[in-house]
Amino acid sequence: HPSYHHRNSIQQLELPQRKAALIVPAFETLHYRLTFPKSKADLLSMLDMGSLYTFRYHVWPKGHAPTDYAKWRTATMPYRVAWQPDFEPYVVVRRDCPRYDQRFVGFGWNKVSHIMELDAQEYELLVLPNAFMIHMPHAPSFDISKFRLSAGYRGCLQTLREEFHQDLSRRYGAAALKYLTAERSL
């Protein structure tokens, strides 16, 4: 039973004693009907046949590149990855982790800012070797349409990002500089 298996493997990581964000590698399909893979081996063969892709591979590879899918293919143990700009993995965290920043509702920067905050608080970013999720195709959300069509929306998001960086600097001091430097060099 997969969820039991995940719970077991998560318990073995002894999370109560450590600050960790468990990364669930994300994939996507362009098919509306998909037989969900029963195992990692199933998923890898679907990936090799081209019925699955690593998440957002075509449009935004930076969002999930740090997950290191090449390493994941053969991983049997959780492995640590380093934060990189625009990283926005799906994570399992304890309830007492930092909350999502309420400013980033709608499209843009909600997961990115959350991972930054976890990294600033020195959470380990651990990729789970046997967990995965699959994003199914759906109509674009109202918010992503606004983001694409409205310069005003994009401008507001930029202002919120700058505010968020200032808050990180206030809270984490010099440690937060790497986020700003990364942002400026993009």
SVG drawing of the C-alpha trace seen along z (x, -y; Angstrom):
<svg xmlns="http://www.w3.org/2000/svg" viewBox="-10 -48 36 50">
<polyline fill="none" stroke="black" stroke-width="0.4" points="0.0,0.0 1.8,-3.1 0.7,-5.7 1.7,-3.3 5.0,-2.9 5.5,-6.6 4.5,-7.1 7.0,-4.4 9.9,-5.9 9.0,-9.3 9.0,-8.0 12.5,-6.5 13.8,-10.0 13.1,-10.9 11.6,-14.3 10.6,-15.3 14.3,-15.7 15.3,-17.5 14.2,-20.5 13.6,-19.0 11.4,-19.7 10.8,-16.4 10.6,-17.0 8.2,-14.9 9.5,-14.8 6.9,-16.2 6.1,-14.9 3.4,-15.8 1.5,-14.3 -0.1,-16.0 -2.7,-13.2 -6.1,-13.7 -6.4,-10.0 -3.4,-8.3 -3.0,-5.1 -1.2,-6.2 2.1,-4.3 2.0,-1.7 5.7,-2.0 8.8,-4.0 9.9,-1.4 6.5,-2.0 7.0,-5.7 10.5,-5.5 9.4,-3.4 6.6,-5.9 9.2,-8.7 11.4,-6.9 8.5,-6.3 7.6,-10.0 4.1,-9.7 5.4,-11.6 7.9,-14.5 9.6,-16.1 7.3,-18.9 7.3,-22.0 10.2,-20.7 9.0,-22.6 8.1,-26.0 10.0,-26.5 12.8,-23.9 14.4,-26.1 11.4,-25.5 12.3,-21.9 15.9,-21.4 17.5,-21.3 15.5,-18.1 18.1,-16.4 15.9,-13.9 18.9,-12.1 20.0,-11.3 16.4,-10.4 16.2,-7.7 18.6,-5.5 18.3,-6.9 17.2,-4.4 17.9,-6.8 16.7,-10.4 19.3,-12.8 20.0,-16.5 19.8,-19.2 20.8,-22.8 18.4,-25.8 18.7,-27.5 16.9,-30.6 13.2,-29.9 13.2,-26.5 9.5,-25.6 9.2,-21.9 6.2,-20.3 7.2,-19.5 6.0,-17.6 6.9,-19.5 5.9,-19.4 3.0,-21.6 5.2,-23.9 7.1,-25.0 7.0,-28.7 3.7,-29.5 3.2,-30.5 3.5,-34.3 0.0,-35.6 1.0,-38.3 1.5,-35.7 -2.0,-34.7 -3.0,-33.9 -0.3,-33.1 3.4,-33.6 5.9,-33.2 3.9,-31.4 6.0,-28.2 9.3,-30.0 9.0,-32.3 8.1,-29.5 11.1,-27.4 13.4,-30.5 12.1,-30.9 12.6,-27.3 16.1,-27.5 16.8,-30.7 15.7,-28.8 18.2,-26.1 15.7,-23.4 17.4,-20.4 15.9,-20.0 15.6,-16.2 14.3,-14.5 12.3,-11.3 13.6,-8.5 10.3,-6.5 7.7,-9.3 6.3,-11.1 3.4,-13.1 1.9,-13.7 0.4,-17.0 -2.6,-16.4 -3.5,-18.8 -6.2,-21.4 -7.4,-24.8 -5.2,-27.7 -6.2,-29.3 -7.7,-32.8 -4.6,-34.1 -2.1,-32.8 -4.1,-34.4 -4.0,-37.7 -0.2,-37.3 0.3,-36.8 -2.0,-39.5 -1.6,-42.3 1.6,-44.4 -0.1,-45.8 -0.3,-42.3 3.3,-41.6 4.4,-45.0 2.5,-44.3 4.1,-40.9 7.6,-42.5 6.8,-45.0 5.8,-42.2 8.9,-40.2 11.1,-43.2 9.2,-43.6 9.6,-39.9 13.4,-40.2 13.6,-43.2 11.7,-41.2 14.1,-38.3 17.1,-40.6 15.5,-42.0 14.8,-38.5 17.9,-36.6 20.5,-39.4 23.5,-38.6 22.3,-35.0 19.5,-36.4 21.9,-38.2 22.3,-35.1 18.6,-35.3 18.9,-39.0 22.1,-38.4 20.5,-35.4 17.5,-37.6 19.6,-40.4 21.7,-38.2 18.6,-36.7"/>
</svg>
